[in-house]
Amino acid sequence: MLANMTATKTLDTLLERAETWPDEAQAELVQSVLDIEAKHFGVYRLSEEERAAVREGLEQMRQGNFASDEEVVAVFSRHRR
């Protein structure tokens, strides 16, 4: 954080500077702030990619496609190392 500034003053300063940024950088800032707000205060909104993955998982579940206990243990063992 900037020396001797409150969080609010720092935020005000950064937002003033951001007004001079290129459109692409401002869009990234807006998306970052929206993500932070959603994480802390809102309902998480799935991306289309995440929504498709959830639908695929639900369809696999309906079809009875589940990992065996041995497969689950193998995955956890592989990632704990």
Contacts in CASP RR format, 6 or more apart in sequence:
PFRMAT RR
TARGET T0000
AUTHOR 0000-0000-0000
METHOD contacts of the structure
MODEL  1
MLANMTATKTLDTLLERAETWPDEAQAELVQSVLDIEAKHFGVYRLSEEE
RAAVREGLEQMRQGNFASDEEVVAVFSRHRR
1 7 0 8 1.000
1 10 0 8 1.000
2 10 0 8 1.000
2 13 0 8 1.000
5 13 0 8 1.000
18 25 0 8 1.000
18 26 0 8 1.000
18 29 0 8 1.000
21 29 0 8 1.000
38 44 0 8 1.000
38 45 0 8 1.000
46 54 0 8 1.000
67 75 0 8 1.000
END
